[in-house]
Amino acid sequence: QITPNVRYNVDKFTFNIGSQISTLDNINNQTDRLVPDASSLNVGPYTIIDYEDENFGFNYGIRYDYKSLESKDQTFDLNYDNEFSKTSFSAGIFYKYLDNTVRITYSGAYRAPHFSELFSDGVHHGTNRYEIGNINLDIEQANQIDLKYQWADEHFGIVINPFFQDISNFISITPSDSFQNNYRVYNYIQYESVNMRGVEFNLHYHPHQLHNLHLEQSYSFVETINQDTNKSLALTPSNKIKTKVRFDFNTKIFNFLESISLHHVYSFEQNNVSEFELPTDAYNLVNLEFSCVLFK
């Protein structure tokens, strides 16, 4: 992968011009495989313009993506050679007043299918499912608008970020009523129209008397609607509440311990499921983390 980039500042403007260039080769060294031998070339030149005054700013970005994808594999009886190209853009403005910041962004994004979505035909052992690709998949197109409100002072911060996304030709992996080798079959399908909406809410607090103590909490909500069926998409994540308590040590204990953190995730039950998909019960996940420096 190559990522050349040039950055130039003029008064209150910043210009970024660059490109992402990457190649990917998938070569199998065994007979039992999920996807065939395939190769792709991805080129994405882009330009980003940022402007920032004392209380006001905006940014605009545009990017052109070209992708060529080829697979000639006798085992899969496949002779595929295709090209995808499209232009993406985003535009946003923000305004600051005292400790408040409001930002609104509109973007139009495009994504070409990955070769795993096109060619899969086998068991994906990482997900315990039999996946079948679709060589007729086309470019996925999305339009999104999101609003972000942020307020913070020395001890307390809050971020609220609602969003809405409308996606055409949405590529989805969907369960079926069939089984292969005792694994449920999942098919890659392209839906004409899909809506996604949700909100993320974040809090960060550390008391005045205990600057080393940090309390963080976030709530994420997402809802998906497949306009073709008027049902939820498969594998839609459940709503979650995440809590983190972190304590930073001023004086390193045992000369290496820097901080200790307790993480808790509560995942709500998920009953908005697609056909042939089972609902998910609510669950709790707890994680204890130590941050250490072993070498100086």
C-alpha positions in Angstrom: 0.0 0.0 0.0 1.2 3.5 -0.9 -0.3 6.7 0.5 1.4 9.8 -0.9 0.1 13.1 0.6 0.8 16.8 0.3 -0.4 19.3 2.9 -0.4 23.1 2.3 -1.6 26.0 4.6 -2.7 29.4 3.3 -4.0 31.8 5.9 -7.0 30.0 7.5 -7.2 27.3 4.8 -5.6 23.9 4.8 -5.3 21.8 1.6 -4.7 18.1 1.6 -4.1 16.4 -1.7 -3.1 12.7 -1.9 -4.0 9.2 -2.9 -4.3 5.7 -1.6 -2.9 3.0 -3.8 -3.1 -0.6 -2.8 -2.9 -4.1 -4.4 -4.3 -7.2 -2.8 -3.6 -10.8 -3.8 -5.4 -13.7 -2.3 -3.5 -17.0 -2.9 -4.7 -20.3 -1.4 -2.3 -22.9 -0.4 -4.8 -25.6 0.5 -7.8 -27.3 -1.2 -10.4 -26.5 1.5 -11.0 -22.8 1.0 -13.6 -20.1 1.4 -12.7 -17.8 -1.5 -10.8 -18.4 -4.8 -7.5 -17.0 -5.8 -8.1 -13.4 -6.7 -6.3 -10.0 -7.1 -7.4 -6.4 -6.9 -6.0 -3.0 -7.6 -7.4 0.0 -5.7 -6.6 3.7 -6.5 -8.2 6.6 -4.7 -7.0 10.2 -5.3 -8.6 12.8 -3.0 -8.6 16.5 -2.1 -9.6 17.9 1.3 -10.1 21.6 2.1 -10.4 22.8 5.7 -11.2 26.4 6.8 -11.2 27.4 10.5 -11.8 30.9 12.0 -12.1 31.7 15.7 -15.7 30.3 16.0 -16.6 29.0 12.6 -15.2 26.5 10.1 -16.0 24.2 7.3 -14.5 21.3 5.4 -15.0 19.7 2.0 -13.6 16.6 0.6 -13.9 14.8 -2.7 -12.4 11.4 -3.7 -12.4 9.3 -6.9 -12.1 5.5 -6.4 -11.1 3.0 -9.1 -11.0 -0.7 -8.4 -10.2 -3.6 -10.7 -10.8 -7.1 -9.6 -9.8 -10.3 -11.3 -10.2 -14.0 -10.4 -9.4 -16.9 -12.7 -9.7 -20.1 -10.6 -10.3 -23.5 -12.1 -11.3 -25.1 -8.8 -14.2 -22.6 -8.5 -14.8 -22.7 -12.3 -14.4 -18.9 -12.3 -13.3 -16.4 -14.9 -14.2 -13.0 -13.5 -12.7 -9.6 -14.6 -14.5 -6.4 -13.7 -13.8 -2.7 -12.9 -15.6 -0.3 -10.5 -15.3 3.4 -10.3 -17.2 6.2 -8.5 -16.8 9.6 -6.8 -17.4 10.2 -3.1 -17.7 13.5 -1.3 -18.4 15.1 2.1 -19.1 18.6 3.3 -19.5 19.9 6.9 -19.7 23.1 8.9 -19.2 23.8 12.6 -19.7 26.6 15.0 -18.2 27.2 18.5 -19.7 29.3 21.2 -18.0 29.3 24.6 -17.6 25.6 25.5 -20.2 24.5 23.0 -19.5 23.1 19.5 -22.1 22.1 16.9 -21.2 20.4 13.7 -23.3 19.1 10.8 -22.0 16.9 8.0 -23.5 15.6 4.8 -21.7 12.9 2.7 -22.1 10.7 -0.3 -20.0 7.5 -0.2 -19.6 4.6 -2.6 -18.2 1.1 -2.0 -17.3 -1.6 -4.5 -17.9 -5.2 -3.4 -15.0 -7.2 -1.9 -14.0 -10.5 -3.5 -15.2 -12.3 -0.4 -18.7 -10.9 -1.1 -18.5 -11.9 -4.7 -16.9 -15.3 -4.6 -17.3 -16.9 -1.2 -18.4 -20.6 -1.3 -17.6 -22.5 1.8 -17.4 -22.5 5.6 -16.2 -19.3 7.4 -14.8 -20.9 10.5 -14.5 -17.5 12.2 -18.2 -17.0 12.2 -19.5 -20.7 12.0 -21.5 -20.2 8.9 -21.5 -21.4 5.3 -21.2 -18.3 3.1 -22.1 -18.0 -0.6 -21.1 -15.0 -2.6 -22.8 -13.3 -5.5 -20.8 -12.3 -8.6 -23.6 -10.0 -9.8 -23.0 -7.5 -6.9 -22.6 -3.9 -8.0 -21.4 -0.7 -6.3 -23.1 0.2 -3.0 -24.1 3.9 -2.6 -24.8 5.8 0.6 -25.9 9.3 1.6 -25.6 10.3 5.2 -26.3 13.3 7.4 -25.1 13.6 11.0 -25.3 16.2 13.7 -22.7 16.5 16.5 -23.1 18.5 19.7 -20.2 18.7 22.1 -19.8 20.5 25.4 -16.8 20.3 27.8 -15.2 22.1 30.6 -12.3 21.2 32.9 -14.1 18.3 34.6 -17.1 17.2 32.5 -17.8 16.6 28.9 -20.7 15.5 26.8 -21.1 14.5 23.1 -24.4 13.7 21.3 -24.2 12.4 17.7 -27.4 11.5 15.9 -27.2 10.2 12.3 -29.3 9.1 9.4 -28.1 7.0 6.4 -29.9 6.0 3.2 -28.1 3.3 1.2 -28.9 2.1 -2.3 -27.8 -1.3 -3.5 -26.9 -2.3 0.0 -24.7 -5.5 0.2 -25.9 -7.7 3.1 -25.1 -11.2 4.3 -28.4 -12.8 5.1 -29.2 -16.2 6.7 -31.3 -18.7 4.8 -33.3 -21.9 5.7 -30.6 -24.1 4.2 -27.7 -26.0 5.8 -24.4 -27.2 4.3 -22.2 -29.6 6.4 -24.3 -28.7 9.5 -23.6 -25.0 9.0 -26.4 -22.5 8.2 -26.1 -21.0 4.8 -25.7 -17.2 4.5 -26.1 -15.6 1.1 -24.7 -12.2 0.0 -27.7 -10.2 -1.3 -28.0 -6.7 -2.7 -31.0 -4.8 -1.5 -32.4 -1.9 -3.5 -32.9 0.5 -0.5 -31.9 0.4 3.2 -32.2 3.0 5.9 -30.0 3.2 9.0 -30.5 5.7 11.9 -29.2 6.0 15.4 -27.5 8.1 18.0 -24.3 7.9 20.1 -24.2 9.6 23.5 -20.9 10.0 25.4 -20.1 11.3 28.9 -16.7 11.9 30.5 -16.3 13.1 34.1 -13.4 13.3 36.5 -13.9 14.9 39.9 -12.2 18.1 40.9 -10.8 16.4 44.0 -9.6 13.3 42.1 -8.1 14.4 38.8 -6.6 11.0 38.3 -10.1 9.3 38.3 -11.9 9.2 35.0 -15.5 8.1 34.6 -16.7 7.5 31.0 -20.0 6.2 29.7 -21.5 5.9 26.2 -24.8 4.7 24.8 -25.1 3.6 21.2 -28.4 3.0 19.4 -28.9 1.9 15.8 -31.9 0.8 13.8 -31.9 -0.7 10.3 -34.9 -0.9 7.9 -34.8 -2.9 4.7 -37.2 -1.0 2.5 -37.5 -4.1 0.2 -39.1 -6.2 3.0 -39.9 -3.5 5.7 -37.9 -5.6 8.2 -34.6 -5.2 10.0 -31.3 -6.2 8.4 -29.6 -9.4 9.5 -26.8 -9.0 12.0 -27.9 -5.6 13.2 -26.0 -4.8 16.4 -27.9 -4.5 19.7 -28.1 -1.3 21.6 -25.3 -1.0 24.2 -24.3 0.9 27.3 -20.5 1.1 27.9 -19.0 2.2 31.2 -15.3 2.7 31.9 -13.7 3.7 35.2 -9.9 4.5 35.0 -7.5 5.6 37.7 -4.1 7.0 36.7 -1.3 6.7 39.2 0.9 9.8 39.7 3.7 7.7 41.3 4.1 4.4 39.5 3.4 1.5 41.8 6.3 -1.0 41.7 7.9 1.4 39.3 5.9 0.1 36.3 2.1 0.2 36.9 0.6 3.4 35.3 -3.2 2.9 35.4 -6.0 0.5 36.1 -9.3 0.4 34.3 -12.6 -1.4 34.8 -14.8 -1.8 31.7 -18.4 -2.9 31.6 -20.7 -3.4 28.6 -24.4 -4.0 28.9 -25.9 -5.3 25.6 -29.7 -5.0 25.3 -31.7 -7.9 23.9 -32.0 -7.8 20.1 -35.5 -8.8 18.8 -35.4 -6.8 15.6 -34.1 -9.6 13.4 -34.4 -10.7 9.8 -36.1 -13.9 8.5 -34.3 -17.1 9.7 -32.3 -15.1 12.3 -32.6 -15.8 16.0 -33.1 -13.0 18.6 -30.3 -12.4 21.1 -30.6 -12.2 24.8 -29.2 -9.3 26.9 -25.8 -9.9 28.4 -23.1 -8.2 30.5 -19.4 -8.1 29.7 -16.7 -7.1 32.3 -13.1 -6.4 31.6 -10.2 -5.4 33.9 -7.2 -3.7 32.3 -3.8 -2.8 33.7 -1.4 -0.4 31.9 2.2 -1.1 32.6 5.6 0.0 31.4 8.1 -2.9 31.5 11.1 -1.2 29.9 12.4 2.4 30.1 
